[in-house]
Amino acid sequence: MYEKREAIKVSEAVARVMNYTKTGEKEYIDLAEAEGRYLAEDIVADHPIPPFDRSPLDGFAVRSKDTEKATSDNPVKLQVVETVGAGHVSSTSLEAGQAVRVMTGTIMPSSCDAIVMFELATERNEGDQTYIEIKRSFESGDYVSKKGEETKKGEVVVEAGTKITAGVIAVLATFGYSEVPVSKKPVIGIYATGTELLDVDEELQPGKIRNSNAYMIISQIRQSGGEPKYFGKLADDFDLCYEAVSESLTSVDALITTGGVSVGDFDFLPEIYTKLGANVLFNKIAMRPGSVTTVAEKDGQLLFGLSGNPSACFVGFELYVRPWMKTYLQSPKPYLQIVKGSLTADFPKPNPFTRFIRSKVEYDNGRIVASPVGMDKSQVVTSLAYTDALVAVPGGTRGYRSGDEVDILLLSSEGSKEPIKDFMKVREGSL
């Protein structure tokens, strides 16, 4: 049955979704398996870095006062009394006129307060004794890495919600985290609706298309840090769809359906929400593509009804599902990062609603530029292969020319703290 819908702004739709955010429980996983997960708690230094005064290079540990009078014309001569490698500790307490040969990372020998790098010393052997000559003076602390200069004990070195990368793993290993506290992945269920859908391995048939949305969404969920749970396809049968959706809610943190949210005779999701007793947060957004994107809430659990058109489905996930998932993972930057940049091609379409143009970004003389890719239609799929950004063209504009400034939403960025805004006219379209 046809239902008149009232379109809300993009920012309002995002805000309504984010009113139902949750935080995932903490679990511990092996350090070797932690890449790509999100920290569930702050990582606090339990010891200083460096843990002791040490040499940051290969050279000679000396007493700076022994070098005070050294000049190119009057070099100071010091006796090398010991060689110490990293991981070993000097057993010598230096006397006046002595030095210790040290390697990178060696703890500073007792009574030494400066390092003379190999390049600044001339080494000589006299009988069974080794000496160095130094032609310049050194101050106390020269070329010494001081205890705690990088990180002090008790300091937060990585914040909760940070995505674990190779660099974060290095920090975790440094502080002895063989088991890493991470947020449990949100389990996101997926149903693709529509009798017209074929499995990817089936031959094309008249009136049928292969199911691309489900696999695209699976990938987007994984990229956002979640665990996809694909339940399969649903034919255009109300009772079948209702039972499947109702049952799936018991085993997921949120549910995504693709298709079935428009106003056609076989778009059953609105009726399913009603029968479930779900609260529909919105069922129309002032945006293209994906204006029929619908989100409902049942006992605090969200049901994301994304468009069956591939590009609209893709955009709907990035704008509404992704920030909900990132918040579940405690990310402090759940929203898409927005930057200013320039269009590289004319975009003459008038825009009654805010339009998100699938685009590819590059840098031109330090400035970001965005090039629309493929046809700008919601049913298009091939352009998504090259999309790494969305250009937001505000509603009410009459088109844009190449070189015009626009807002660009970066899909590959870790994100932003700032919620998606209402996009205003950057400049009047001139077409």
Buried (B, 14 or more C-beta within 10 A) or exposed (E): EEEEBEBBBBBBBBBBBBEBBBBBEBBEBEBEEBEEBBBBBBBEBEBBBBEBBBBBBBBBBBBBEBBEEBEEEEBBBBBBBBBBEEEEEBEBEBEEBBBBBBBEBBBBBEBBBBBBBEEBBEEEEEEEEBBBEBBEBBEEEBBBBEBBEEBEEEBEBBEBBBBBEEEBBEBBEBBEBEEBBBBBBBBBBBBBBBEBBBEEEEEEEEEBBBBBBBBBBBEBBBBBBBEBBBBEBBEBBEEEBBEBBEEBBEEBBBBBBBBBBBBEEBBBBBBBBEEBEBEBBBBBBBBBBBBBBBBBBBEEBBBBBBBBBBBBBBBBBBBBBBBBBBBBBBBBBBBBBBBEBBBBBBBEBEBEBBBBBBBBBEEEEEEBBBBBBBEBEBEBBEBBEEBBBBBBBBBBBEBBBEEBEBBBBBBEBBBBEEEBBEBEEBEEBEE
